[in-house]
Amino acid sequence: MLYLLDNLSKINADALGFFRIFGYITFRAGAAAATAFLLVAFFGPYTIRKLKKLNATAACRYEGIMEEKYIDRSKDKTPSMGGILIIIAITIACILWSDLSNPVASVLLAVTVSLALLGFTDDYIKIARQNKDGISAKMKFSGQMLIATMGILFLYALPHDNAVPLQDLYVPFLKEPIFSSPWVLLLEILVVVGASNAVNITDGKDGLSSGCIIFSVGAYAIIAYLCGHKIFASYLFLPYIPSAGEALVFSSAIIGACGGFLWHNCNPAGMFMGDTGSLALGGALGMLAVIVRQELLLILIGGVFVMEIGSVMLQVPYFKLTHGKRIFLCTPIHHHFERKGWKENQIVVRFWILAAIFALLGLATMKLR
């Protein structure tokens, strides 16, 4: 909305030239990050008090799965659903600073809010019924697939001027797409759903998922800016996607909101984001990867999330096939290190370091082509 103030500078460049700054995408990105951060940081205490008053504490998801001695019961009193504040802050920041007439910006926000509503439903059932399972896994997966499919098909149907080459499959280190077919859309839908679930699984320690999201989304924010800039895209052999530039503003809003949330979510956490936040943020990360045509690079940039969901995907079938044997002491993998004797802050900070390294390595591939 505020980007429209740039039009005032065109009326009288001498007197109103200052308003030109609202037309610069880098300024709007910084303003979106600051807006989201301040909203979450400022309204965090109020949100915590309100959630506690509503007794918004979910049933322990580890009960019956982990041995009692490994469950931190002090967290049972920490309210969940703090993701509501994150999503509201992102939405307000995007309304103020993003060009929502841009289809990329609008679909990113729409998919994120839709996944947040799905996560909110799951959280509400967990809290209201004190049921750690929430909605059924089948229903949750179906909802994620539906939301991701609608978002991807919307982008695929865009007219040529705003087109995102979704049918082209790009591979890291190669300049040109290796494959072009509408079947690629199926991979992209799975990327969005997979990223949504991976962040959801990672959200098990104070500040873990929100901190890692900052690095992963930050990497894709830079790639989005490069893809939306014709000269940079040409120099780095990236697909030039004019509408992708607005993804920088959206990404910055996520970074700011997660930074503000960390203010209240660092150990000991004042509130948890719950599925309301984790499903939405993971889906947003997946959509960003799809829009800039670097979905396979998410395996590297989102390395921590891949480790987390990968450990579960390996452990469960191995446990069943071997009748009780395990690859890891406990999954997701952050619990494995907890069993090894790592303290919660050690796990979180070390995973943040890994997330930063993975993000930097992912950005380095932009030049190695």
FENTAJO-V541952 format. One line per field, one symbol per residue. ss: DSSP state (~ for helix, > for strand, _ for the rest). psi: psi as a letter, one per 40 degrees, with the letter a starting at -180 (. if undefined). burial: I if it has 9 or more other C-alpha atoms within 8 Angstrom, else O. A space follows every 50 residues. Layout:
ss: ???
psi: ???
burial: ???
//
This chain:
ss: _~~~~~~~~~~_~~~~~~~~~~~_~~~~~~~~~~~~~~~~~~~~~~~~~~ ~~~_________>__>_~~~__~~~~~_>___~~~~~~~~~~~~~~~___ __~~~~~~~~~~~~~~~~~~~~~~~~~~________~~~~~~~~~~~~~~ ~~~~~~___~~~_____>>_________>>___~~~~~~~~~~~~~~~~~ ~~_____~~~~~~~~~~~~~~~~~~~~__~~~~~~______~~~~~~~~~ ~~~~~~~~~~~~~~~_____>__~~~~~~~~~~~~~~~~~~______~~~ ~_~~~~~~~~~~~~~~~~~~~___________~~~~~~~____~~~~~~~ ~~~~~~~~~~~~~~_____
psi: dedeeddddedgdddfddeddeehddddddddddddddddddeddddddd dddeffhiiheehediideehgededehiaeeddddddddddddddeige ehddddddddddddddddddddddddddefhedaiidddddddddddddd ddddddeiiddeihgdehhihieidiieihieeddddddddddddddddd ddgeiheddddddddddddddddddddehddddddefihhgdeededddd dddddddddddddeeihhhdiidadddddddddddddddddeffddeddd dfdddddddddddddddddddefeiididiiidddddddeeiiddddddd ddddddddddddddeddg.
burial: OOIIIIIIIIOIOOOIIOIIOIIOIOIIIIIIIIIIIIIIIOIIIOIIOO IIOOOIIIIOOOIOOOOOOOIOOOOIOIIIIIIIIIIOIIIIIIIIIIII OIIIIIIIIIIIIIIIIIIIIIIIIIIOOIIIOIIOOOOIIOIIIOIIIO IIOIIIOIOOOIIIOIIIIIIIOOOOIOOIOOOIIOOIIIIIIIIIIIII IIIOIIIIIIIIIIIIIIIIIIIIIIIIIIOIIIOIIIIIIIIIIIIIII IIIIIIIIIIIIOIIIOOIIIIIIIIIIIIIIIIIIIIIIIIIIIOIIII IIIIIIIIIOIIOIIOOIIOOOOOOOOIOOIIIIIIIIIOOIOIOOIIIO IIOIIIOIIIIIIOIIOOI
//
